[in-house]
Amino acid sequence: MGVTVWSPRRAERPAPSGAEPPGAAAAVDDWAALEAGIRGCTRCPLHQTRICAVPGVGDRDAELLIVGEAPGREEDQRGEPFVGRAGRLLDAMLRAIDLDRHRRVYITNVIKSRPPDNRDPKAEELSACRPWLEAQIRLIRPRRVLAVGRVSAQQLIGTREGIGKLRGRWHRLGEAETPLLVTYHPAYLLREPAAKARSWADLLMLKTALEADV
């Protein structure tokens, strides 16, 4: 089983000058404060280049939490995750297992602000944004988590293994040991349609688990 990197014993990096203190997100206990905190966050330099911070979208009592990497261009403009071509494919994937982004599902990213040119998030950006996702997990208390793409999977599980080795089995997230499954990012599936069959197998595995949880 995988083990989350988000241990309370792990030392925090210092927050950038002018940012909220490292424990700011940890104190958040309601959605209004959480979303306001994310939208106004200055904990890393990405706030200087974003148009909108992107907290997330969906059911706040969700059974399933979906975690992607970071907002892209359209997400940055609209303030909602997964709204471009990849988002439309994700919606289709959810419909195929009788879910949608507003029912039983909450969708977010490990990074809440778009990295310039859609580059991979830097380590300090991931560290600065981590408490916001931790707060979301505490508020939602999902039964299952779906990590979408390499960056999300590696951050949540705490590994450098590739996605091909991580998918197809359940991992455990955090002290609650929430079951976590890994699959390909929809953007990757748009580039590599041959991987859709493997992604469908992941979705069926997820569907079976969710039905067993009821």
Phi and psi in degrees as GROMACS dihedral restraints (atoms count N, CA, C in turn):
[ dihedral_restraints ]
;  ai    aj    ak    al  type     phi  dphi    fc
    3     4     5     6     1   -79.8    20    10
    4     5     6     7     1   158.8    20    10
    6     7     8     9     1  -124.9    20    10
    7     8     9    10     1   131.5    20    10
    9    10    11    12     1   -63.8    20    10
   10    11    12    13     1   148.0    20    10
   12    13    14    15     1   -78.9    20    10
   13    14    15    16     1   -10.5    20    10
   15    16    17    18     1   -89.1    20    10
   16    17    18    19     1    69.1    20    10
   18    19    20    21     1   -94.0    20    10
   19    20    21    22     1   139.3    20    10
   21    22    23    24     1   -64.2    20    10
   22    23    24    25     1   -15.1    20    10
   24    25    26    27     1   -84.1    20    10
   25    26    27    28     1   -10.4    20    10
   27    28    29    30     1   -76.2    20    10
   28    29    30    31     1   130.9    20    10
   30    31    32    33     1   -67.7    20    10
   31    32    33    34     1   137.7    20    10
   33    34    35    36     1   -82.8    20    10
   34    35    36    37     1   141.8    20    10
   36    37    38    39     1   -71.4    20    10
   37    38    39    40     1   149.4    20    10
   39    40    41    42     1   -61.5    20    10
   40    41    42    43     1   140.9    20    10
   42    43    44    45     1   -72.6    20    10
   43    44    45    46     1   147.3    20    10
   45    46    47    48     1   -59.2    20    10
   46    47    48    49     1   157.7    20    10
   48    49    50    51     1   -58.9    20    10
   49    50    51    52     1   134.6    20    10
   51    52    53    54     1    86.9    20    10
   52    53    54    55     1    -0.7    20    10
   54    55    56    57     1   -90.9    20    10
   55    56    57    58     1   170.3    20    10
   57    58    59    60     1   -63.4    20    10
   58    59    60    61     1   153.3    20    10
   60    61    62    63     1   -64.1    20    10
   61    62    63    64     1   154.6    20    10
   63    64    65    66     1   -54.1    20    10
   64    65    66    67     1   -29.6    20    10
   66    67    68    69     1   -89.8    20    10
   67    68    69    70     1     6.5    20    10
   69    70    71    72     1   -59.2    20    10
   70    71    72    73     1   -48.9    20    10
   72    73    74    75     1   -67.9    20    10
   73    74    75    76     1   -31.0    20    10
   75    76    77    78     1   -63.3    20    10
   76    77    78    79     1   -25.0    20    10
   78    79    80    81     1   -85.9    20    10
   79    80    81    82     1    -8.2    20    10
   81    82    83    84     1   -70.9    20    10
   82    83    84    85     1   128.0    20    10
   84    85    86    87     1  -130.7    20    10
   85    86    87    88     1    14.7    20    10
   87    88    89    90     1  -149.1    20    10
   88    89    90    91     1   158.2    20    10
   90    91    92    93     1   -67.6    20    10
   91    92    93    94     1   -37.0    20    10
   93    94    95    96     1   -61.8    20    10
   94    95    96    97     1   -46.2    20    10
   96    97    98    99     1   -66.1    20    10
   97    98    99   100     1   -38.7    20    10
   99   100   101   102     1   -63.8    20    10
  100   101   102   103     1   -50.0    20    10
  102   103   104   105     1   -67.6    20    10
  103   104   105   106     1   -36.5    20    10
  105   106   107   108     1   -64.0    20    10
  106   107   108   109     1   -40.2    20    10
  108   109   110   111     1   -63.1    20    10
  109   110   111   112     1   -43.2    20    10
  111   112   113   114     1   -64.9    20    10
  112   113   114   115     1   -45.8    20    10
  114   115   116   117     1   -66.2    20    10
  115   116   117   118     1   -27.1    20    10
  117   118   119   120     1  -102.6    20    10
  118   119   120   121     1     8.5    20    10
  120   121   122   123     1   -66.5    20    10
  121   122   123   124     1   136.9    20    10
  123   124   125   126     1  -128.2    20    10
  124   125   126   127     1    27.9    20    10
  126   127   128   129     1   -72.5    20    10
  127   128   129   130     1   -17.5    20    10
  129   130   131   132     1  -141.0    20    10
  130   131   132   133     1   165.9    20    10
  132   133   134   135     1   -65.1    20    10
  133   134   135   136     1   -10.1    20    10
  135   136   137   138     1   -62.7    20    10
  136   137   138   139     1   -22.7    20    10
  138   139   140   141     1   -65.1    20    10
  139   140   141   142     1   -19.9    20    10
  141   142   143   144     1   -77.6    20    10
  142   143   144   145     1   -20.5    20    10
  144   145   146   147     1  -115.5    20    10
  145   146   147   148     1   -12.2    20    10
  147   148   149   150     1   -75.6    20    10
  148   149   150   151     1   159.3    20    10
  150   151   152   153     1   -92.5    20    10
  151   152   153   154     1   -50.7    20    10
  153   154   155   156     1  -133.8    20    10
  154   155   156   157     1   137.0    20    10
  156   157   158   159     1   -72.0    20    10
  157   158   159   160     1   153.2    20    10
  159   160   161   162     1  -125.7    20    10
  160   161   162   163     1    91.8    20    10
  162   163   164   165     1   -64.1    20    10
  163   164   165   166     1   -50.4    20    10
  165   166   167   168     1   153.7    20    10
  166   167   168   169     1   180.0    20    10
  168   169   170   171     1  -151.2    20    10
  169   170   171   172     1   148.0    20    10
  171   172   173   174     1   130.9    20    10
  172   173   174   175     1  -159.9    20    10
  174   175   176   177     1   -82.0    20    10
  175   176   177   178     1   119.2    20    10
  177   178   179   180     1   -74.5    20    10
  178   179   180   181     1    -9.1    20    10
  180   181   182   183     1  -110.6    20    10
  181   182   183   184     1    35.4    20    10
  183   184   185   186     1   -64.6    20    10
  184   185   186   187     1   144.4    20    10
  186   187   188   189     1   -77.4    20    10
  187   188   189   190     1   -32.7    20    10
  189   190   191   192     1  -119.6    20    10
  190   191   192   193     1   126.5    20    10
  192   193   194   195     1  -105.1    20    10
  193   194   195   196     1   123.2    20    10
  195   196   197   198     1  -105.4    20    10
  196   197   198   199     1   127.4    20    10
  198   199   200   201     1  -122.5    20    10
  199   200   201   202     1   115.8    20    10
  201   202   203   204     1   -98.3    20    10
  202   203   204   205     1  -160.7    20    10
  204   205   206   207     1   -90.4    20    10
  205   206   207   208     1   -66.4    20    10
  207   208   209   210     1  -161.4    20    10
  208   209   210   211     1   157.3    20    10
  210   211   212   213     1   -63.8    20    10
  211   212   213   214     1   146.4    20    10
  213   214   215   216     1   -99.1    20    10
  214   215   216   217     1  -164.5    20    10
  216   217   218   219     1   -61.5    20    10
  217   218   219   220     1   -49.7    20    10
  219   220   221   222     1   -67.3    20    10
  220   221   222   223     1   -37.5    20    10
  222   223   224   225     1   -64.4    20    10
  223   224   225   226     1   -38.9    20    10
  225   226   227   228     1   -63.5    20    10
  226   227   228   229     1   -34.8    20    10
  228   229   230   231     1   -76.9    20    10
  229   230   231   232     1   -34.8    20    10
  231   232   233   234     1  -101.5    20    10
  232   233   234   235     1   -15.9    20    10
  234   235   236   237     1    75.0    20    10
  235   236   237   238     1    22.5    20    10
  237   238   239   240     1  -135.4    20    10
  238   239   240   241     1   139.1    20    10
  240   241   242   243     1   -77.1    20    10
  241   242   243   244     1   150.3    20    10
  243   244   245   246     1    54.4    20    10
  244   245   246   247     1    63.3    20    10
  246   247   248   249     1  -117.3    20    10
  247   248   249   250     1    -5.7    20    10
  249   250   251   252     1   -87.3    20    10
  250   251   252   253     1  -154.6    20    10
  252   253   254   255     1   -59.7    20    10
  253   254   255   256     1   -42.7    20    10
  255   256   257   258     1   -62.9    20    10
  256   257   258   259     1   -37.2    20    10
  258   259   260   261     1   -65.4    20    10
  259   260   261   262     1   -39.4    20    10
  261   262   263   264     1   -65.6    20    10
  262   263   264   265     1   -36.9    20    10
  264   265   266   267     1   -67.7    20    10
  265   266   267   268     1   -41.0    20    10
  267   268   269   270     1   -60.1    20    10
  268   269   270   271     1   -41.9    20    10
  270   271   272   273     1   -59.6    20    10
  271   272   273   274     1   -41.7    20    10
  273   274   275   276     1   -65.7    20    10
  274   275   276   277     1   -38.6    20    10
  276   277   278   279     1   -62.6    20    10
  277   278   279   280     1   -41.9    20    10
  279   280   281   282     1   -66.5    20    10
  280   281   282   283     1   -42.6    20    10
  282   283   284   285     1   -60.0    20    10
  283   284   285   286     1   -33.9    20    10
  285   286   287   288     1   -65.0    20    10
  286   287   288   289     1   -21.3    20    10
  288   289   290   291     1  -116.7    20    10
  289   290   291   292     1    27.8    20    10
  291   292   293   294     1    64.7    20    10
  292   293   294   295     1    38.0    20    10
  294   295   296   297     1  -128.7    20    10
  295   296   297   298     1   165.9    20    10
  297   298   299   300     1  -151.3    20    10
  298   299   300   301     1   169.6    20    10
  300   301   302   303     1   -69.8    20    10
  301   302   303   304     1    -8.1    20    10
  303   304   305   306     1  -113.3    20    10
  304   305   306   307     1     1.6    20    10
  306   307   308   309     1  -137.2    20    10
  307   308   309   310     1   114.6    20    10
  309   310   311   312     1    71.0    20    10
  310   311   312   313     1     3.8    20    10
  312   313   314   315     1  -133.6    20    10
  313   314   315   316     1   141.3    20    10
  315   316   317   318     1  -126.7    20    10
  316   317   318   319     1   135.7    20    10
  318   319   320   321     1  -119.5    20    10
  319   320   321   322     1   130.9    20    10
  321   322   323   324     1  -150.2    20    10
  322   323   324   325     1  -172.1    20    10
  324   325   326   327     1  -132.8    20    10
  325   326   327   328     1   161.0    20    10
  327   328   329   330     1   -69.8    20    10
  328   329   330   331     1   -27.2    20    10
  330   331   332   333     1  -116.2    20    10
  331   332   333   334     1   133.7    20    10
  333   334   335   336     1   -96.0    20    10
  334   335   336   337     1    -6.7    20    10
  336   337   338   339     1  -124.4    20    10
  337   338   339   340     1   145.9    20    10
  339   340   341   342     1   -71.2    20    10
  340   341   342   343     1   125.7    20    10
  342   343   344   345     1   -70.7    20    10
  343   344   345   346     1   141.6    20    10
  345   346   347   348     1   -54.6    20    10
  346   347   348   349     1   137.0    20    10
  348   349   350   351     1    59.5    20    10
  349   350   351   352     1    22.0    20    10
  351   352   353   354     1    58.8    20    10
  352   353   354   355     1    29.4    20    10
  354   355   356   357     1   -69.2    20    10
  355   356   357   358     1   167.0    20    10
  357   358   359   360     1   -64.5    20    10
  358   359   360   361     1   143.2    20    10
  360   361   362   363     1   -62.2    20    10
  361   362   363   364     1   145.0    20    10
  363   364   365   366     1   -82.5    20    10
  364   365   366   367     1   160.8    20    10
  366   367   368   369     1   -58.2    20    10
  367   368   369   370     1   -41.5    20    10
  369   370   371   372     1   -69.5    20    10
  370   371   372   373     1   -29.2    20    10
  372   373   374   375     1   -70.9    20    10
  373   374   375   376     1   -42.1    20    10
  375   376   377   378     1   -62.6    20    10
  376   377   378   379     1   -42.5    20    10
  378   379   380   381     1   -64.4    20    10
  379   380   381   382     1   -42.6    20    10
  381   382   383   384     1   -66.0    20    10
  382   383   384   385     1   -34.6    20    10
  384   385   386   387     1   -88.5    20    10
  385   386   387   388     1   -15.4    20    10
  387   388   389   390     1   -53.9    20    10
  388   389   390   391     1   -43.3    20    10
  390   391   392   393     1   -61.1    20    10
  391   392   393   394     1   -27.7    20    10
  393   394   395   396     1   -67.0    20    10
  394   395   396   397     1   -43.7    20    10
  396   397   398   399     1   -66.9    20    10
  397   398   399   400     1   -39.0    20    10
  399   400   401   402     1   -58.5    20    10
  400   401   402   403     1   -41.6    20    10
  402   403   404   405     1   -64.7    20    10
  403   404   405   406     1   -40.3    20    10
  405   406   407   408     1   -62.0    20    10
  406   407   408   409     1   -42.4    20    10
  408   409   410   411     1   -63.1    20    10
  409   410   411   412     1   -40.4    20    10
  411   412   413   414     1   -64.1    20    10
  412   413   414   415     1   -39.5    20    10
  414   415   416   417     1   -73.8    20    10
  415   416   417   418     1   -38.7    20    10
  417   418   419   420     1   -79.3    20    10
  418   419   420   421     1   -41.7    20    10
  420   421   422   423     1    51.6    20    10
  421   422   423   424     1    59.0    20    10
  423   424   425   426     1   -67.8    20    10
  424   425   426   427     1   154.5    20    10
  426   427   428   429     1   -78.9    20    10
  427   428   429   430     1   -31.8    20    10
  429   430   431   432     1  -140.7    20    10
  430   431   432   433     1   153.3    20    10
  432   433   434   435     1  -126.4    20    10
  433   434   435   436     1   136.6    20    10
  435   436   437   438     1  -114.4    20    10
  436   437   438   439     1   113.5    20    10
  438   439   440   441     1   -89.4    20    10
  439   440   441   442     1   121.0    20    10
  441   442   443   444     1  -106.9    20    10
  442   443   444   445     1   106.2    20    10
  444   445   446   447     1    98.9    20    10
  445   446   447   448     1   165.1    20    10
  447   448   449   450     1   -63.1    20    10
  448   449   450   451     1   -48.9    20    10
  450   451   452   453     1   -62.5    20    10
  451   452   453   454     1   -46.6    20    10
  453   454   455   456     1   -60.7    20    10
  454   455   456   457     1   -47.5    20    10
  456   457   458   459     1   -61.1    20    10
  457   458   459   460     1   -47.0    20    10
  459   460   461   462     1   -65.1    20    10
  460   461   462   463     1   -38.1    20    10
  462   463   464   465     1   -68.9    20    10
  463   464   465   466     1   -43.7    20    10
  465   466   467   468     1   -72.7    20    10
  466   467   468   469     1   -37.2    20    10
  468   469   470   471     1   -86.9    20    10
  469   470   471   472     1   -29.4    20    10
  471   472   473   474     1    82.7    20    10
  472   473   474   475     1    55.5    20    10
  474   475   476   477     1  -148.2    20    10
  475   476   477   478     1   164.4    20    10
  477   478   479   480     1  -109.5    20    10
  478   479   480   481     1     5.1    20    10
  480   481   482   483     1   -63.1    20    10
  481   482   483   484     1   150.4    20    10
  483   484   485   486     1   -74.0    20    10
  484   485   486   487     1   161.8    20    10
  486   487   488   489     1   -64.9    20    10
  487   488   489   490     1   -29.9    20    10
  489   490   491   492     1   -61.3    20    10
  490   491   492   493     1   -31.1    20    10
  492   493   494   495     1   -86.7    20    10
  493   494   495   496     1   -20.2    20    10
  495   496   497   498     1   -89.0    20    10
  496   497   498   499     1   -30.2    20    10
  498   499   500   501     1   -78.5    20    10
  499   500   501   502     1   164.4    20    10
  501   502   503   504     1    88.1    20    10
  502   503   504   505     1     3.1    20    10
  504   505   506   507     1  -152.1    20    10
  505   506   507   508     1   158.7    20    10
  507   508   509   510     1   -86.6    20    10
  508   509   510   511     1   139.2    20    10
  510   511   512   513     1  -114.2    20    10
  511   512   513   514     1   177.4    20    10
  513   514   515   516     1  -125.0    20    10
  514   515   516   517     1   136.9    20    10
  516   517   518   519     1  -114.3    20    10
  517   518   519   520     1   121.5    20    10
  519   520   521   522     1    70.4    20    10
  520   521   522   523     1  -174.7    20    10
  522   523   524   525     1   -64.6    20    10
  523   524   525   526     1   -29.4    20    10
  525   526   527   528     1   -75.1    20    10
  526   527   528   529     1   -10.4    20    10
  528   529   530   531     1    53.2    20    10
  529   530   531   532     1    43.8    20    10
  531   532   533   534     1   -63.0    20    10
  532   533   534   535     1   128.5    20    10
  534   535   536   537     1   -61.4    20    10
  535   536   537   538     1   132.6    20    10
  537   538   539   540     1  -129.3    20    10
  538   539   540   541     1   131.3    20    10
  540   541   542   543     1  -116.1    20    10
  541   542   543   544     1   147.5    20    10
  543   544   545   546     1  -112.5    20    10
  544   545   546   547     1   138.5    20    10
  546   547   548   549     1  -145.1    20    10
  547   548   549   550     1   175.3    20    10
  549   550   551   552     1   -72.8    20    10
  550   551   552   553     1   150.6    20    10
  552   553   554   555     1   -71.5    20    10
  553   554   555   556     1   139.7    20    10
  555   556   557   558     1   -55.8    20    10
  556   557   558   559     1   -32.2    20    10
  558   559   560   561     1   -62.6    20    10
  559   560   561   562     1   -37.0    20    10
  561   562   563   564     1   -66.7    20    10
  562   563   564   565     1   -40.6    20    10
  564   565   566   567     1   -64.3    20    10
  565   566   567   568     1   -31.9    20    10
  567   568   569   570     1   -66.7    20    10
  568   569   570   571     1   -33.0    20    10
  570   571   572   573     1   -82.9    20    10
  571   572   573   574     1   -31.6    20    10
  573   574   575   576     1  -127.4    20    10
  574   575   576   577     1    75.1    20    10
  576   577   578   579     1   -57.4    20    10
  577   578   579   580     1   -24.6    20    10
  579   580   581   582     1   -63.3    20    10
  580   581   582   583     1   -21.4    20    10
  582   583   584   585     1   -80.1    20    10
  583   584   585   586     1    -6.8    20    10
  585   586   587   588     1   -63.1    20    10
  586   587   588   589     1   -32.3    20    10
  588   589   590   591     1   -64.6    20    10
  589   590   591   592     1   -40.7    20    10
  591   592   593   594     1   -68.4    20    10
  592   593   594   595     1   -38.1    20    10
  594   595   596   597     1   -64.8    20    10
  595   596   597   598     1   -37.7    20    10
  597   598   599   600     1   -63.5    20    10
  598   599   600   601     1   -38.3    20    10
  600   601   602   603     1   -62.1    20    10
  601   602   603   604     1   -38.6    20    10
  603   604   605   606     1   -63.4    20    10
  604   605   606   607     1   -43.2    20    10
  606   607   608   609     1   -64.6    20    10
  607   608   609   610     1   -39.3    20    10
  609   610   611   612     1   -65.1    20    10
  610   611   612   613     1   -37.1    20    10
  612   613   614   615     1   -63.2    20    10
  613   614   615   616     1   -41.6    20    10
  615   616   617   618     1   -65.2    20    10
  616   617   618   619     1   -46.0    20    10
  618   619   620   621     1   -58.4    20    10
  619   620   621   622     1   -44.9    20    10
  621   622   623   624     1   -60.4    20    10
  622   623   624   625     1   -41.7    20    10
  624   625   626   627     1   -67.2    20    10
  625   626   627   628     1   -42.8    20    10
  627   628   629   630     1   -63.8    20    10
  628   629   630   631     1   -39.9    20    10
  630   631   632   633     1   -66.4    20    10
  631   632   633   634     1   -33.5    20    10
  633   634   635   636     1   -72.4    20    10
  634   635   636   637     1   -24.2    20    10
  636   637   638   639     1   -74.8    20    10
  637   638   639   640     1   -22.7    20    10
